[in-house]
Amino acid sequence: MSARAALPEITFQLVFAVMLRHFVLDSRYVPTDSMMPTFAPGDYFLLEKLSQRLRPLVSGDIVCFRAPPQLAGLTPTSACVIKRVVAVAGDTVIVRQGRLVVNGKVQPEQYIAEPMRYRMRALTVPAGHIFVLGDNRNRS
C-alpha cells in the first residue's frame, strides 16, 4: 500500500487517538504520597473521563484536577492533583478526634493511611463544589 493510499486511515487513527485521550481516557503519573496507600509515588494509572460527564461526582470518587492558585508552590501548576471526593454540595464536613464526619455521621474510610492528626471546623460545601482529601490525610 502506498503512503498516499494509507493517508486516510492514518489520519482517522490519529484523530481517534486524540479524541480518545481528550474525552475518554488519559494516563496519569502519581508524583507524591498524598494518596497512599491507594496510589504510591511513581505509580501510573488510567483516568477514565466519561463517568463525570454522565453522572454527578459522589463521595468516594477519585478526581484529578489542576492545582488552584492557593496551592502555588506546593505542586507544579501543570500537575494533576489527585484526591478523593469526601463530600458534595450541601454536605457539612468536620474532622473530629481523627475521624471524618459528614452530615453528622462518622465515615468508614478503610482506604486512608492513618487517622488524621488534626481537627477541622465544620464547613458546608457550597453549591457547585466538592470537598476533596488525599487518602494519606496527614501528608495531603
C-alpha positions in Angstrom: 0.0 0.0 0.0 1.4 3.4 -0.9 1.8 6.2 1.6 -0.9 8.2 -0.3 -3.4 5.3 -0.1 -2.7 4.9 3.7 -3.1 8.6 4.5 -6.9 8.5 5.2 -6.5 5.5 7.5 -3.6 7.1 9.3 -5.5 10.4 9.7 -8.5 8.5 11.1 -6.3 6.7 13.6 -4.6 9.9 14.8 -8.0 11.7 15.1 -9.4 8.7 17.0 -6.4 8.6 19.4 -6.6 12.3 20.1 -10.3 12.1 20.8 -9.9 9.1 23.0 -7.3 10.8 25.1 -9.2 14.1 25.3 -12.7 12.7 26.0 -12.4 9.1 27.4 -9.0 8.0 28.9 -5.8 9.7 29.9 -2.7 8.3 31.5 -1.6 10.0 34.8 1.5 9.8 36.9 1.4 10.0 40.7 4.2 12.3 41.9 3.6 12.4 45.7 2.5 10.2 48.6 -0.7 12.2 49.2 -2.9 9.3 48.0 -1.1 6.4 49.8 -2.0 3.6 50.2 -4.3 3.8 47.2 -1.6 5.2 44.9 2.2 5.2 45.6 4.6 7.8 44.3 5.7 6.7 40.8 2.5 4.9 40.0 0.8 5.4 36.7 -3.0 4.9 36.2 -5.6 5.4 33.5 -8.0 8.3 34.2 -11.5 7.4 32.9 -13.3 10.7 31.9 -16.7 9.6 30.8 -18.5 8.9 34.1 -18.1 12.5 35.4 -19.9 13.7 32.2 -22.7 11.1 32.7 -23.4 11.4 36.4 -22.5 13.7 39.3 -19.5 13.1 41.4 -20.2 11.2 44.6 -18.2 10.6 47.8 -15.5 8.0 47.2 -14.8 9.0 43.7 -11.2 9.8 42.9 -10.7 13.0 40.9 -7.8 14.7 39.1 -7.7 18.5 38.7 -5.3 21.4 38.1 -3.9 22.9 41.3 -5.8 26.0 42.4 -3.7 29.2 42.9 -3.8 28.6 46.7 -1.5 25.6 46.2 1.0 27.5 44.1 4.5 26.4 45.2 3.2 23.2 46.7 2.7 21.4 43.4 3.6 22.2 39.8 0.8 24.2 38.1 0.7 21.8 35.2 0.5 18.8 37.5 -2.7 16.8 38.0 -3.7 16.9 41.7 -5.2 13.5 42.7 -7.7 13.4 45.6 -10.8 11.6 46.8 -14.2 13.2 47.0 -15.3 13.1 50.6 -18.3 15.4 50.4 -20.5 17.1 47.8 -22.6 20.3 47.6 -24.7 20.8 50.7 -22.8 18.3 52.9 -21.3 19.5 56.2 -17.8 18.2 56.9 -15.8 18.2 60.1 -12.8 16.4 61.4 -13.2 15.3 65.0 -10.9 13.0 67.0 -9.1 11.9 63.9 -12.3 10.9 62.1 -14.0 12.4 59.1 -17.6 13.3 59.9 -20.0 14.2 57.1 -23.6 15.3 57.9 -23.1 14.1 61.5 -22.0 10.6 60.5 -18.5 9.2 61.0 -17.3 8.0 57.6 -16.0 4.4 57.3 -12.7 5.0 55.5 -10.8 1.8 55.0 -8.6 3.3 52.3 -6.9 6.0 54.5 -3.2 5.6 55.5 -3.8 6.6 59.2 -6.3 8.6 61.3 -6.0 12.3 60.9 -3.8 14.1 63.5 -5.6 17.4 63.0 -9.0 19.0 63.6 -11.1 20.9 61.2 -14.1 23.1 62.0 -17.4 22.4 60.4 -17.7 23.5 56.8 -20.7 23.3 54.5 -19.7 22.5 50.9 -21.1 25.3 48.6 -23.4 24.6 45.6 -21.4 23.6 42.6 -18.4 22.4 44.6 -17.0 19.2 46.1 -14.7 18.7 49.1 -11.6 16.5 48.5 -8.9 15.0 50.6 -5.9 12.7 49.9 -6.0 9.2 51.3 -2.8 10.0 53.2 -4.6 12.6 55.2 -1.7 13.8 57.3 0.5 14.4 54.2 -2.1 15.7 51.8 
